[in-house]
Amino acid sequence: MSATTVLPDRIKTIRKARKIGRTRLAKMTGLTERTLTKLETAKSAEMTPDALDHLAHALQITPFVLTGELPLSYSDLEPASAHTCTSGCCS
């Protein structure tokens, strides 16, 4: 499976704007907090397409915003809407 390059500053900016802590985001995506920290602080970050999809879904954005193929919009920087997780992993 090939890796996709993401923009680390976008991950952090959107996560903070959405008011989602790393611990919660880790639970929502299946990534570790350490991995999220590395992704947010790297000069260039690569992710598998599956991990990118999970991260984008948790942040309620399209993966293309994280890769830089689409620009950030005002709606990307608003607090996240209520998450409707029914498994209990994200509360």
C-alpha positions as CSV (number, residue, x, y, z in Angstrom):
1,M,0.0,0.0,0.0
2,S,1.5,3.3,-1.0
3,A,1.8,6.3,1.3
4,T,0.2,9.7,0.9
5,T,1.9,12.9,1.8
6,V,-0.1,15.2,4.2
7,L,0.6,18.7,5.4
8,P,1.5,18.4,9.2
9,D,0.4,22.0,10.0
10,R,-3.0,21.3,8.6
11,I,-3.6,18.3,10.9
12,K,-2.7,20.4,14.0
13,T,-4.6,23.5,12.9
14,I,-7.8,21.7,12.1
15,R,-7.6,19.5,15.2
16,K,-7.2,22.6,17.5
17,A,-9.9,24.5,15.6
18,R,-12.3,21.6,16.0
19,K,-11.4,21.4,19.7
20,I,-10.3,17.8,19.6
21,G,-7.5,16.7,21.9
22,R,-4.9,14.2,20.7
23,T,-6.1,11.6,23.1
24,R,-9.6,11.8,21.7
25,L,-8.4,11.9,18.1
26,A,-6.3,8.8,18.7
27,K,-9.3,6.9,20.0
28,M,-11.4,8.1,17.0
29,T,-8.8,7.1,14.4
30,G,-7.0,4.1,15.8
31,L,-3.7,6.0,15.6
32,T,-1.5,6.4,18.8
33,E,-1.0,9.8,20.4
34,R,2.7,9.4,19.6
35,T,1.9,8.9,15.9
36,L,-0.4,12.0,15.9
37,T,2.4,14.0,17.6
38,K,4.9,12.9,15.0
39,L,2.5,13.7,12.2
40,E,1.8,17.2,13.5
41,T,5.4,18.1,14.1
42,A,7.1,16.6,11.1
43,K,8.3,18.7,8.2
44,S,6.7,16.2,5.8
45,A,4.4,13.4,6.9
46,E,3.2,10.3,5.1
47,M,0.2,8.1,5.9
48,T,-1.4,5.1,4.4
49,P,-4.6,5.9,2.5
50,D,-6.6,4.0,5.2
51,A,-5.1,6.1,8.0
52,L,-5.7,9.3,6.1
53,D,-9.3,8.4,5.5
54,H,-9.8,7.6,9.3
55,L,-8.1,10.9,10.2
56,A,-10.1,13.0,7.7
57,H,-13.4,11.3,8.9
58,A,-12.6,12.0,12.5
59,L,-11.8,15.7,11.7
60,Q,-15.0,15.9,9.6
61,I,-13.1,17.0,6.4
62,T,-12.1,15.6,3.1
63,P,-8.7,14.0,2.9
64,F,-7.8,16.4,0.1
65,V,-7.7,19.3,2.6
66,L,-5.0,17.3,4.6
67,T,-3.0,16.7,1.5
68,G,-3.1,20.3,0.3
69,E,-5.1,19.4,-2.8
70,L,-7.9,21.6,-1.5
71,P,-7.4,24.9,0.5
72,L,-8.6,25.3,4.0
73,S,-12.0,26.9,4.2
74,Y,-13.7,28.7,7.1
75,S,-15.9,25.7,7.7
76,D,-12.8,23.5,8.2
77,L,-11.8,25.8,11.1
78,E,-15.1,25.7,13.0
79,P,-15.6,23.5,16.1
80,A,-16.7,20.0,15.1
81,S,-20.3,19.0,15.2
82,A,-21.4,16.5,17.7
83,H,-19.8,13.1,17.0
84,T,-22.3,10.3,16.8
85,C,-20.1,7.4,17.8
86,T,-22.2,4.5,19.1
87,S,-19.4,2.2,20.0
88,G,-18.4,4.2,23.1
89,C,-14.8,4.6,21.9
90,C,-14.9,8.3,21.3
91,S,-16.7,9.7,24.3
